[in-house]
Amino acid sequence: MENKKTSTFSNGLIWFGAGVSIAEIITGTYLAPLGFKTGIIAIILGHIIGCVMLFLAGLIGGRTGRSSMETAAISFGKKGSSFFAVMNVLQLVGWTGIMIYDASLSAETIFAAGAKLWALIIGGLIIVWILVGMKTLEKINVVAMLSLFVLTIVLCVQIMKNAGAAVIGASDAMTFGGAVELAVAMPLSWYPVISDYTRYAEKPFAATLVSTITYGLVSSWMFIIGMGAAIFTETSDVAQIMVKAGLGIAGLIIVVFSTVTTTFLDAFSAGVSSVSVYGKINEKHAAVAATVIGTVGACLINMDDITNFLYLIGSVFAPMIAVLIADYFILGHDSSSIQFDTGRFVIWIIGFVAYRLLMQVSTPVGNTLPDMVFTMIIAVIYGKVTARSEEQR
């Protein structure tokens, strides 16, 4: 990304594009067994939890001018942040592949030309988005976002209009806590990304707030479209939903360009995180490489079920962000000058294990929030104890 200040409006556009996503719609279809009313409550609750934490993560980057993985050094030291940067690159390359894979299958259903060809086309467009650059992209995004906004409204209206009498009732296939967790998982997946964009904001607080509110509203809308479509059309296949809704080419445009505008963020942030690992890497070149790897993966690997992937991301980055929030907002601690903060890394490990254990427990608010609160409490206690010890020396 060019080292220039970005407007609040520009940040809002970026996160509108992140929210309009086939992956969000697909994840929303998983909530259909809850029924429409309960499903909406789970979606809203999950996004409130996820977006509050997303705001705090983004605000740290906005205020410090650091990328997401550079902010990790505040808690874990230089080498500690490099560890999380490597993890972030891996998850972002994974996301790039998943997004291209889902979009290529959906595009193929709407307009048969070969799923692999669609994967190559979508991957190529993402590379174009990367090479164009953020400042120029702002103008393109205005047109792209307006078009997607109109088309998603059409999709929503058509789904409800063509609903017919078929309605899926609530069942035990999905628990309320599990649904909340899936809703939290989407904003959670952006925790290690958001500061890559808010770091250049002219007005950090306003840009971060607009980014998270925009993303939260649009993502919730995508979830509701997916859930409603699965309930009313009795299918969880997004492409079939669009075909049944009679969208045709309009549906194809939604699939392709929503994927490009969302996956661009994943690929570019993979490049930014690569710089945190090795400073001589070129951000754009690394982002292009991430897109190429993701495209190849989409062509060769089956990526139908992403729930385990979402939970893995949560277990790695929820406790990381929890420690960072505790250090920055509560303790005022900064380990950026040292190589590795062993104590805080141990706390992250405890948080990671706790997340995996909480996956076996059903709570009304999922497992991300309890895990983050638990991890933050430990981090604050540890921080205050070690600070007193240093004062007494």
C-alpha positions as CSV (number, residue, x, y, z in Angstrom):
1,M,0.0,0.0,0.0
2,E,1.2,3.5,-0.8
3,N,2.5,5.4,2.2
4,K,-0.3,8.0,2.0
5,K,-3.1,9.0,4.4
6,T,-6.5,7.5,3.5
7,S,-9.9,9.0,4.1
8,T,-12.6,7.7,6.4
9,F,-14.7,7.2,3.3
10,S,-12.0,5.1,1.6
11,N,-11.7,2.9,4.7
12,G,-15.5,2.4,4.7
13,L,-15.5,1.4,1.1
14,I,-12.7,-1.2,1.7
15,W,-14.7,-2.8,4.5
16,F,-18.0,-2.7,2.6
17,G,-16.1,-4.8,0.0
18,A,-14.9,-7.1,2.7
19,G,-18.4,-7.7,3.9
20,V,-20.0,-8.4,0.5
21,S,-18.7,-11.9,0.2
22,I,-19.8,-15.3,-1.0
23,A,-18.1,-16.8,2.0
24,E,-20.3,-14.8,4.3
25,I,-23.4,-15.9,2.4
26,I,-22.3,-19.5,2.5
27,T,-21.6,-19.3,6.3
28,G,-25.0,-17.8,6.8
29,T,-26.6,-20.9,5.2
30,Y,-25.2,-23.0,8.0
31,L,-27.5,-21.2,10.4
32,A,-30.7,-22.2,8.6
33,P,-31.5,-25.0,11.2
34,L,-32.1,-22.4,13.9
35,G,-35.0,-20.8,12.0
36,F,-35.2,-17.3,10.8
37,K,-35.9,-15.3,14.0
38,T,-33.4,-17.2,16.3
39,G,-30.8,-17.1,13.5
40,I,-31.0,-13.3,13.1
41,I,-30.5,-12.9,16.9
42,A,-27.4,-15.2,16.7
43,I,-26.1,-13.3,13.7
44,I,-26.5,-9.9,15.4
45,L,-25.1,-11.0,18.7
46,G,-22.1,-12.7,17.1
47,H,-21.3,-9.6,15.0
48,I,-21.5,-7.2,17.9
49,I,-19.0,-9.4,19.9
50,G,-16.7,-9.8,16.9
51,C,-16.9,-6.2,15.7
52,V,-16.2,-4.6,19.2
53,M,-12.9,-6.6,19.3
54,L,-12.3,-5.8,15.6
55,F,-12.6,-2.1,16.4
56,L,-10.1,-2.3,19.3
57,A,-7.6,-4.2,17.1
58,G,-7.9,-1.6,14.3
59,L,-7.7,1.4,16.6
60,I,-4.3,0.2,17.9
61,G,-3.0,0.1,14.3
62,G,-4.6,3.5,13.5
63,R,-3.1,5.2,16.5
64,T,0.4,3.7,16.3
65,G,0.7,3.7,12.5
66,R,1.7,0.1,12.6
67,S,0.5,-2.9,10.5
68,S,-1.5,-5.6,12.2
69,M,1.5,-7.9,12.7
70,E,3.7,-5.0,13.8
71,T,1.3,-4.2,16.6
72,A,1.7,-7.7,17.8
73,A,5.3,-6.7,18.9
74,I,3.7,-4.5,21.6
75,S,2.9,-7.7,23.5
76,F,5.2,-10.4,22.1
77,G,8.4,-8.6,21.1
78,K,10.0,-8.5,17.6
79,K,10.4,-12.2,17.1
80,G,7.1,-12.9,18.8
81,S,5.4,-10.7,16.2
82,S,7.3,-12.5,13.4
83,F,5.7,-15.8,14.6
84,F,2.2,-14.4,14.4
85,A,3.1,-12.8,11.0
86,V,4.0,-16.3,9.6
87,M,0.7,-17.7,11.0
88,N,-1.1,-14.8,9.5
89,V,0.4,-15.3,6.0
90,L,-0.6,-19.0,6.1
91,Q,-4.2,-18.2,7.1
92,L,-4.5,-15.4,4.5
93,V,-3.1,-17.6,1.7
94,G,-5.7,-20.2,2.9
95,W,-8.5,-17.6,2.8
96,T,-7.4,-16.5,-0.6
97,G,-7.7,-20.1,-1.9
98,I,-11.0,-20.7,-0.2
99,M,-12.6,-17.5,-1.6
100,I,-11.4,-18.3,-5.1
101,Y,-12.5,-21.9,-4.8
102,D,-16.0,-21.0,-3.6
103,A,-16.4,-18.3,-6.2
104,S,-15.2,-20.5,-9.1
105,L,-17.7,-23.2,-8.2
106,S,-20.6,-20.7,-8.0
107,A,-19.6,-19.0,-11.2
108,E,-19.4,-22.3,-13.0
109,T,-22.9,-23.2,-11.9
110,I,-24.3,-19.9,-13.2
111,F,-22.2,-19.9,-16.4
112,A,-20.4,-23.1,-17.3
113,A,-16.9,-22.5,-18.6
114,G,-14.9,-24.7,-16.4
115,A,-14.3,-24.1,-12.6
116,K,-10.6,-24.0,-13.0
117,L,-10.9,-21.3,-15.7
118,W,-13.1,-19.3,-13.4
119,A,-10.5,-19.7,-10.7
120,L,-7.8,-18.3,-13.0
121,I,-10.0,-15.4,-14.1
122,I,-10.9,-14.4,-10.5
123,G,-7.2,-14.9,-9.4
124,G,-6.1,-12.7,-12.3
125,L,-8.6,-9.9,-11.4
126,I,-7.4,-10.0,-7.7
127,I,-3.8,-9.4,-9.0
128,V,-5.0,-6.5,-11.1
129,W,-6.7,-5.0,-7.9
130,I,-3.4,-5.4,-6.1
131,L,-1.2,-3.8,-8.8
132,V,-3.6,-0.9,-9.3
133,G,-2.9,0.3,-5.7
134,M,-5.2,1.6,-3.0
135,K,-5.3,5.3,-3.9
136,T,-6.3,4.6,-7.5
137,L,-8.5,1.8,-6.3
138,E,-10.7,4.2,-4.3
139,K,-12.3,5.5,-7.5
140,I,-12.8,2.0,-8.9
141,N,-14.3,0.9,-5.6
142,V,-16.9,3.6,-5.6
143,V,-18.4,2.1,-8.8
144,A,-17.8,-1.5,-7.8
145,M,-19.4,-1.0,-4.3
146,L,-22.4,0.8,-5.7
147,S,-23.0,-2.0,-8.3
148,L,-22.6,-4.7,-5.6
149,F,-24.9,-2.8,-3.3
150,V,-27.7,-2.6,-5.9
151,L,-27.2,-6.3,-7.0
152,T,-27.3,-7.6,-3.4
153,I,-30.5,-5.7,-2.8
154,V,-31.9,-7.3,-5.9
155,L,-30.7,-10.7,-4.7
156,C,-32.3,-10.3,-1.3
157,V,-35.7,-9.2,-2.9
158,Q,-35.7,-12.0,-5.4
159,I,-35.0,-14.6,-2.7
160,M,-37.9,-13.4,-0.6
161,K,-40.2,-13.1,-3.6
162,N,-39.4,-16.6,-4.8
163,A,-39.6,-18.1,-1.4
164,G,-42.9,-19.9,-1.9
165,A,-44.4,-22.0,0.9
166,A,-41.2,-24.0,1.7
167,V,-39.8,-23.0,5.1
168,I,-37.3,-24.9,7.1
169,G,-38.2,-25.0,10.8
170,A,-35.8,-24.9,13.6
171,S,-33.9,-28.1,14.4
172,D,-31.1,-29.4,16.7
173,A,-28.5,-29.5,13.8
174,M,-27.0,-26.2,15.0
175,T,-26.9,-24.8,18.6
176,F,-27.5,-21.2,19.3
177,G,-23.9,-20.9,20.8
178,G,-22.5,-22.6,17.7
179,A,-24.3,-20.1,15.5
180,V,-23.1,-17.1,17.5
181,E,-19.5,-18.5,17.2
182,L,-19.8,-18.8,13.4
183,A,-21.0,-15.2,13.3
184,V,-18.1,-14.1,15.6
185,A,-15.6,-16.0,13.4
186,M,-16.0,-13.8,10.4
187,P,-15.0,-10.5,12.0
188,L,-12.5,-12.5,14.0
189,S,-10.8,-13.6,10.8
190,W,-10.1,-9.9,10.1
191,Y,-8.4,-9.1,13.4
192,P,-5.0,-9.8,12.0
193,V,-5.7,-7.7,8.9
194,I,-7.6,-4.5,9.9
195,S,-4.6,-2.4,11.1
196,D,-2.9,-2.9,7.7
197,Y,-5.5,-0.4,6.4
198,T,-6.3,1.8,9.5
199,R,-2.6,2.5,10.0
200,Y,-2.8,5.1,7.1
201,A,-6.1,6.7,8.2
202,E,-6.2,10.5,8.3
203,K,-8.6,10.1,11.3
204,P,-7.8,6.8,13.1
205,F,-10.7,6.7,15.4
206,A,-13.3,7.7,12.9
207,A,-11.9,5.5,10.1
208,T,-11.7,2.5,12.4
209,L,-15.3,3.0,13.7
210,V,-16.7,3.5,10.2
211,S,-14.8,0.4,9.0
212,T,-16.1,-1.9,11.8
213,I,-19.7,-0.6,11.7
214,T,-19.8,-0.9,7.9
215,Y,-18.3,-4.4,7.9
216,G,-20.6,-5.5,10.8
217,L,-23.7,-4.3,9.1
218,V,-22.9,-5.6,5.6
219,S,-21.6,-9.0,6.9
220,S,-24.7,-9.4,9.0
221,W,-26.8,-8.7,5.9
222,M,-24.8,-11.3,3.9
223,F,-25.4,-13.9,6.7
224,I,-29.1,-13.1,6.7
225,I,-29.3,-13.5,2.9
226,G,-27.5,-16.9,3.1
227,M,-29.7,-18.1,6.0
228,G,-32.9,-16.8,4.5
229,A,-32.1,-18.3,1.1
230,A,-31.3,-21.7,2.7
231,I,-34.6,-21.6,4.6
232,F,-36.8,-20.3,1.8
233,T,-35.3,-22.0,-1.2
234,E,-34.3,-25.2,0.6
235,T,-30.8,-25.2,-0.8
236,S,-27.5,-24.0,0.7
237,D,-25.8,-23.8,-2.8
238,V,-25.3,-20.0,-3.4
239,A,-25.1,-20.4,-7.1
240,Q,-28.4,-22.4,-7.2
241,I,-30.0,-19.8,-5.0
242,M,-29.0,-17.1,-7.5
243,V,-30.2,-19.2,-10.4
244,K,-33.5,-19.9,-8.6
245,A,-33.8,-16.1,-8.0
246,G,-33.5,-15.6,-11.7
247,L,-30.4,-13.4,-11.4
248,G,-28.2,-15.0,-14.2
249,I,-25.5,-12.5,-15.3
250,A,-26.2,-10.2,-12.3
251,G,-25.6,-13.2,-10.0
252,L,-22.3,-13.9,-11.9
253,I,-21.2,-10.3,-11.3
254,I,-22.0,-10.6,-7.6
255,V,-20.0,-13.8,-7.3
256,V,-16.9,-12.6,-9.2
257,F,-16.6,-9.0,-8.0
258,S,-17.6,-9.6,-4.4
259,T,-14.9,-12.2,-4.3
260,V,-12.3,-9.9,-5.9
261,T,-13.0,-7.0,-3.5
262,T,-12.9,-9.2,-0.4
263,T,-10.0,-11.5,-1.4
264,F,-7.9,-8.5,-2.4
265,L,-7.7,-7.6,1.3
266,D,-6.5,-11.1,2.2
267,A,-3.9,-11.2,-0.4
268,F,-2.6,-7.7,0.2
269,S,-2.4,-8.3,3.9
270,A,-0.4,-11.5,3.3
271,G,2.1,-9.3,1.5
272,V,2.1,-6.8,4.4
273,S,2.6,-9.6,7.0
274,S,5.4,-11.0,4.8
275,V,7.3,-7.8,5.3
276,S,6.9,-8.2,9.1
277,V,8.7,-11.6,8.7
278,Y,11.4,-10.3,6.3
279,G,11.8,-6.6,5.8
280,K,13.3,-6.7,2.3
281,I,10.2,-8.4,0.8
282,N,8.1,-6.2,-1.6
283,E,4.5,-6.0,-0.3
284,K,2.9,-6.1,-3.7
285,H,5.1,-8.9,-5.0
286,A,4.3,-11.0,-1.9
287,A,0.6,-10.2,-2.3
288,V,0.7,-11.4,-6.0
289,A,2.6,-14.5,-4.9
290,A,-0.1,-15.2,-2.2
291,T,-2.8,-14.9,-4.9
292,V,-1.0,-17.2,-7.2
293,I,-0.6,-19.8,-4.5
294,G,-4.3,-19.4,-3.5
295,T,-5.4,-19.8,-7.1
296,V,-3.4,-22.9,-7.6
297,G,-4.8,-24.3,-4.3
298,A,-8.3,-23.5,-5.5
299,C,-7.7,-25.5,-8.7
300,L,-6.2,-28.5,-7.0
301,I,-7.7,-28.9,-3.4
302,N,-11.2,-29.5,-2.2
303,M,-12.2,-26.7,0.1
304,D,-15.9,-27.4,0.6
305,D,-16.1,-27.1,4.4
306,I,-14.4,-24.1,6.1
307,T,-15.8,-24.4,9.6
308,N,-12.7,-26.1,11.0
309,F,-10.5,-23.5,9.3
310,L,-12.6,-20.7,10.9
311,Y,-12.2,-22.3,14.4
312,L,-8.4,-22.7,13.8
313,I,-8.1,-19.0,13.0
314,G,-10.1,-18.2,16.1
315,S,-7.9,-20.3,18.4
316,V,-4.7,-18.6,17.1
317,F,-5.7,-15.0,16.9
318,A,-8.4,-14.5,19.5
319,P,-6.0,-15.0,22.4
320,M,-3.3,-13.0,20.6
321,I,-5.6,-10.0,20.2
322,A,-6.8,-10.4,23.8
323,V,-3.3,-10.1,25.1
324,L,-2.6,-7.1,22.8
325,I,-5.8,-5.3,23.9
326,A,-4.9,-5.8,27.6
327,D,-1.4,-4.5,27.1
328,Y,-2.3,-1.4,25.0
329,F,-5.6,-0.2,26.5
330,I,-5.3,-1.4,30.1
331,L,-1.6,-1.8,31.1
332,G,0.1,0.6,28.7
333,H,2.8,-2.0,28.2
334,D,5.1,-2.2,25.2
335,S,7.5,-5.0,24.4
336,S,8.5,-3.7,21.0
337,S,12.0,-3.0,22.1
338,I,12.8,-6.6,23.1
339,Q,13.1,-9.7,20.9
340,F,10.7,-12.0,22.6
341,D,8.3,-11.7,25.6
342,T,8.2,-15.2,27.0
343,G,5.6,-14.6,29.7
344,R,3.0,-13.2,27.3
345,F,3.7,-15.9,24.8
346,V,2.9,-18.5,27.5
347,I,-0.4,-16.6,28.2
348,W,-1.2,-16.9,24.5
349,I,-0.6,-20.6,24.6
350,I,-2.9,-20.8,27.6
351,G,-5.5,-18.9,25.7
352,F,-5.1,-21.1,22.6
353,V,-5.6,-24.3,24.7
354,A,-8.6,-22.7,26.4
355,Y,-10.2,-21.9,23.1
356,R,-9.8,-25.5,21.9
357,L,-11.3,-26.7,25.2
358,L,-14.2,-24.2,25.0
359,M,-15.1,-25.6,21.6
360,Q,-16.4,-28.7,23.5
361,V,-18.7,-26.5,25.6
362,S,-21.9,-24.9,24.5
363,T,-22.4,-21.3,25.8
364,P,-25.0,-18.8,24.6
365,V,-22.2,-16.4,23.4
366,G,-20.0,-19.0,21.7
367,N,-16.4,-19.6,22.8
368,T,-14.4,-16.6,21.4
369,L,-15.7,-14.1,23.9
370,P,-15.2,-16.3,27.0
371,D,-11.7,-17.2,25.8
372,M,-10.8,-13.5,25.1
373,V,-12.1,-12.4,28.5
374,F,-10.3,-15.3,30.3
375,T,-7.0,-14.5,28.4
376,M,-7.3,-10.8,29.1
377,I,-7.8,-11.4,32.8
378,I,-4.6,-13.5,32.9
379,A,-2.7,-10.9,30.9
380,V,-3.7,-8.1,33.1
381,I,-2.8,-10.0,36.3
382,Y,0.5,-11.0,34.8
383,G,1.2,-7.4,33.7
384,K,0.5,-5.9,37.1
385,V,2.5,-8.5,39.0
386,T,5.6,-8.1,36.7
387,A,5.3,-4.3,36.8
388,R,5.3,-4.3,40.6
389,S,8.3,-6.7,40.6
390,E,10.2,-4.3,38.3
391,E,9.4,-1.3,40.5
392,Q,10.7,-3.1,43.6
393,R,14.1,-3.8,42.0
